[in-house]
Amino acid sequence: MIELKKGVRLHVIATKKYKTIQIYGRFTTRLTKEIMTKRALLANLLETNSLRYPDQTKLSGQLAELYGASFGLNVGRKGNLHWLDIGLGIVNGKYVDDPKLLPAAMDFLKEILFYPNIQDGKFDEQTFQLEKENLQSYIETLQEDKQTMASLKIKETYFTDEAQKLPSFGTVDDLESETNEGLAAYYQEMITQDQVDLFVIGDVEEAEIAELFKELPFAERKESFPAIYYYQASDNVIREQQVQETVTQGKLNLAYSTDVYYEDTDRFALLVFNGLFGGFPHSKLFMNVREKASLAYYASSSFDTFRGYLQVQTGINSDNRQKVLRLIEEQLLELQAGNFTDLAFQQTKAMLKNHYLLGLDSMQNAIETTYLAQWLPQSKLTDEEWLRRLAAVTPKDVQKVAKKIRLQAIFFLDGGQQNG
């Protein structure tokens, strides 16, 4: 890691695995309800144009000049953190005999980040209005996809913190109150105060990369690492939310507290537990709720070790709600009692190992691992250590983790009686 300025860090991941170079920037701040919609809208605006490239045609033309570079901005979250990401993927200049390609890509990145289409304290008004409409349309479209809507609603039901209830891209209500001047002012705040991590991955020389990145006009900022984990105490009362709509398929989603976090030794047992519970096609939810009982169109589980949270999502005939609830509870009780076959246990571990090994070829995985290692230095594991910890998980470990899982919230999208 090279500190370019206080609070601005460069990570060069030199590898001969790829013929492309990925340049990635991540702006991190503490997650609050007030910033999420702002940052999603800001990402859209920065991606659309800049002072030098005032319209989509000119911006696309420059990407074509960079041998058809891939480019995009988006937002994301992890625990108590919210980030805005910028990514630029180019072919390595070595393979097209163009030593100026990387410096030209850096110039493009500098233009996008430091010279947005802001004049007189405002973004270009036409672009601002258009991107505001586009973001509203995106959020509303997600609500129309009932599986996505149910996934958002269960989080809204489970979490007690206002920011944790919301998706990383914010809400239509917050978007409506966003002003052009307010967003331009927020851009200045983000570019000067967020923690910045810059990544370059590919067949590159660290010294050359460092020289190029030193030209980016970042200001020094207070270095800060907000606590990444979000903790929520378990409750004895299960929170429930129900929505009635005329849909062909009901949605029943459940949320559990796990009390297991990313650095905990139990994390690997939770990985195996989730694979057995609902993570894979041989899991109990898939085999017993979907296949054997034919009570669900889909049934799976997923978890988040930065919020101590596990979610079950199912698509069902609405009149089977109680049956499905009971059956899901039975699958959890089975795992808590250690009732799973050695074949299923070994198959789960083999699939997790395979998934991990496949991920080693992913540039994005390498970036995420490097990013996390600075927020949680103790979490950095070699590939051998990761695989060793997975292999060391026993059936008793899975049973122990299963006993920590506590139902906290239920969301039900009721499509009405369907006699299915």
N, C-alpha and C positions, 0 to 999 in steps of 0.2 A: 504493500500500500504506500502511495506517495501522497503527502499532504501538499496540495497545490496552494491553498490558503486555509486559514483556520475555518473548520467546518466544511471544507471542500476536499474530497478525497478521490484519488485516481487509483483504480485497480486494474492492472494489466494481467490478463490471463493468456500467456503465450503458449500456443499449442500448434502443432503441425497437422492436426486432425482435419482442418477445414480449408477450403479454397476461398472462403469468404471471410470478411471481417465484420463483426458486429460491434457497433458503437452504441452505448446505452447510457442514459442519464436518469437518475432517480432523485426526485426532490421529496424529502420526507419531513412531515410535521406531525404534531400530536392531533389525533382524531377528535374533532368536535362537530356537532350538528351544523354549525354555522358555515363551515368551510367546504363541505362535501360537494354541494351543487356548484359552488363557485369554481372549484378545481376541475370538475367535469366539463363545465362550460369553457373554462380557460384552455383546457387541453384541446378541445374542438377548435377554438379560435386560432391557437398557435399552429395547429396542423393544417389550417386552411390557406393562410397566406402570411406575408410579412411585408416590411417596407419595400425591400428589393423585389419581392415576388408578390405584387399586390392582388393577384388573382390566381385561381386554381390552374389556369393554363400555363402561366409563367413558372409556377412552382413545379408542376408536373414536367415541364420542359427541362428544368434544372435537374430533376431526378433522372430524366432520360440521358442527359449529358453525363451523369455519373454511372453510365452503363446500366441503366434501369435499376437504380438503388431502391430498396424497400424502405419505407419511412412511415412512422405513425406515432401518435401520442395516446396515452390512456391513463386511467386512474385505477388505483387498487388500495387495498387495506390489509393489515395484519394486526390483530389484537388492538392495541391502542394507537397504532400508527396509521397515517393516511399518506399515500404517495401519488405523485404525478410522474409518469415515465415518458421518456422520449427514446425512440429506437431508430437507428439508421443502419441498414445492412448493405454492404458493398462487396463487389468481387475484389479479391486481393490484387493490387496493381501488378504484382509479379507475374500474374497469369495473363495479363492483357498488355504487358510491356508498357505500363503507364505509371511511372514513379510519382506523378503529380496527383494521382487519384485520391490518395488518403488526405493530403493537404486540402484538396478541393472539397472533399466530404466534410472536413473540419470547418471550412469556411461556411458551408451550407448550414451546419449545426449552429455555428456562432450566429448566423443571420436569424435563424428561427428563434433561438433562445433570447438573444439580446436586442434584436431589432424587430419586434412585432409591429403589426400595422396599427400603431398608436400615434395619433397626432393631436396636439392640444388637449392632452389628458384623456383621450377617448379612443377606443378601437374604431376602425371604419364602421360606420353605423349600419350599412347594408349587411356587412358580414356578421356583425353582432346580432342583428335581428334574425338573420337566416339561421345562424348556429343555435340561437335560443329556441327557434321553432323546431329545428332538427333534434335537439336534445329532448324537448317536450314530447315529440313524436316517438322517439326511441323509448322513453320511460313508459308512455302510454301503451306502446306496442307490447312491451314486456308484460303489462297487466293483462293483456288479451291472451297471452300464452298461459293457460291455467296451471300448468306444472311449475313454471317459473313464479307465477303469482303466489302459489301455495308455499313455495320455498322462501319467498320474501315474507309472507304473512306469518310463518311459524317463528321466524327470527323476531319479528315485531311483537309476537306474543310472548316469547321466551325472555328476551332481554329486558332488563329494567332501566338501563341507561339509554337516554334518548338517541345518542349517536350510534350506539351498537344496534339499535332497532332498525337502522336505515341501511340501504345499499350504498356502496362506495360512490355511486354517481348522484346521490341526493334524491330530491323530490320535486314534483311539478310545483307544489306550493312555494317552495323556496326559490325555484327558478323564476316564478312570476315576479318576485320582488327584486330580482337582480337588475342592477342598472349598469349602463355602459361605463360611466365614470367610476362606479364602485368596483367594477371588475378590473379596470385599468389600474386602479390604486392597489387592488389585491395582487395583481401581477408583480408590481414593484416589491410588495411585501414578500412574496414567495421567492423571487429571484435573489433577494438580499438576505433573507432570514432562514429559509429552509435549510436543513442539512442536505448536502449534495454528495452523491456517490456517482462517479463516472466509471464506466467499465469499457474495456476494449478486449475483445476475445478473438484470437486468430493467430496466424503465423506472422507475428510482429516482433519488433525490438522495443523493449521497455524504454530505453533512453530516447529513442526517436519519438515514441508516443508522448512521453513526458514533455518533450520540447514543444510539440504541437499543442498540447493541452494547456501549457503555461500561457498561451496567447489568448485563452478565453478570459474575458474581463470580469471574473467573479470578484465580488467584494468579500473581505473577511467577515465572518459572522460568529456569534457565540456558538461554540461547539456544545451540542447537547444530545443526549441519548435518552429520550423519554422511556419510561418503563413500557416494554412491549406487551406484557401480558395483561389481559382483562380478566379480573376475578369477579365472580358473582356467587354469593352464598346460595346454597340449596334451600328450597322452600318446601314446607310440608303440604302446602296447598298447590294443586296442579292448576295452572292458568289455562283457560280455554277460550277459543274464539271460533265462531261459526259464521259462515257467509252463505246465503242462499242465492243460487243463480240457476238459470235454466241451461245446464250443460249435460253433455251425454255421459260424462264420467266424473264421479265425485273424487275429491282429493283428500286424503287423510295423512297429515304430516305430524310427527311427534318429535319433541325436543327433550334431550336428556342432559344433565350435568355429568361430567366424567371425572372431575377432580384430577385430571392427568394433563400435564403441560409438556411443552416441547423438550425441555431439558431433563425431565423426570426419567428415571430408569424404567418406569412402567410404560413409556411411550411405545416401546417395541411390542410389549404384550398387547397394548391397545390396537396396534396395527393388525396383529393376528386376530384379536377379538373381532375387530370390524370386518375383516375378511370372512370370518366364520358367521358373523351375525347377518350382514347384508351387503358386504363389499364386492363379492364375487358371484358368478353364476351357480357355484356349488354351495352358497351360503344358506343358512336356515330360512331367512326371509324369502329368498328366491325359490328355494325348493319346496318349502312347506306352505307358504302363504300364496305364492303365485302358481306354482306347478301342481302340487298335490291337492290343495284345497280349492284351487281355481277361484280364489277370492279377490285376486288383484290383477290388474293389467300390467303393473310393474310394482316392484317392492325392492328397495335398496336402502343402505345406510352410508353415511359419510360423517367425518368428524373434523374438528378444528382444535389443534393443541395450543393455540394462542388465546383461546377463549374458554377452554375446558368444556367443549360443547359437542354433542353428537346429535345427528338428525336422521330420522327415518322418513322416507317419502314413499307414498303408495298412491296408485290410481285404482279406484274401486267403484262398484255399484253402490250408490249411497245407502240403500237399505241393508247393506252388509256391514255397516260401520261397527256395530258392537262385536260382531263375530271377528272382524279383522283386528280390532283393538285387543280382544282376548288372545287371539292367535299370536300377535306380535309379543304380547307379555309372556306367553308360554315359551317363545323362542329365547327370550332373554333369561327366563328362569332355567331353561335347559342348560344354557351356557354357564350360568351361575352355579349350577349343580355339577358342572364338568361333564355333561352329557353330549359329547361330540366324538366322532370316530377318529382314530389315529390317521386314517386315510385323508379325511377332510382337513385335519390339523397340518399334516405334511404337505398336502396340496396347496393350502393357503400360504405356508412359508415359501414353498417353491415359486408360487406366483408373485409374491412380494419381492423375492430375490430377483426374479426375472424382470419385473417392473423397474427395480432399482438399477440393474445392469443396463437395461435399455435407455434409462434416463442419463447414463454417463455420456451418451453421444449428443445430448441436448445442450446447446449454447445457453438457453434460458435457465436450465437447471444449474449450470456452473455459475451464472450470474447470481441467482437466488441464494445459493449456498454461500458464496463469497459475501454477499450483502448481510445475510443472517449472522455470519461468523463475527462481524464486528459489533453487532448489537448484543449477541450472546456468545462471547469468545469460548466459553466452556462447551458449546454445542458442536464445535467443529470436530468432525470425525473423519479419519481416513476411510477409504472404501472398504478396506479389510476389517476395520473396527466396526463399521456399520453392519456388515454382513455377519461378523462374529456375534454382535449383540442380537441380531435377528435369530441366528441359529441357536442361541442360548435360551430363547424363550421356551418355557415348559408348559404343558397343559395346566399345571397348577397356577402358573403366572396368569394365564388367560382367565381362569376361574376367579382369581383374586381381583383382576381388573373388572370383570363382569359384575362383581358385587358392588363396585363403586358407582355403577351406572344407575342414575335415578331419574325417573320420568318427572319432567317439570312443566311441560306445556303441550297442548294439543290444538292443532288447527284443522278445521273440517270445512271444506267447500262442498256444500250439500247440493247435489244436482236433482234432488227430489226422488220419489219412489220410482224404482225402475224394474222391480220384480225380477232381478237377475240372480 
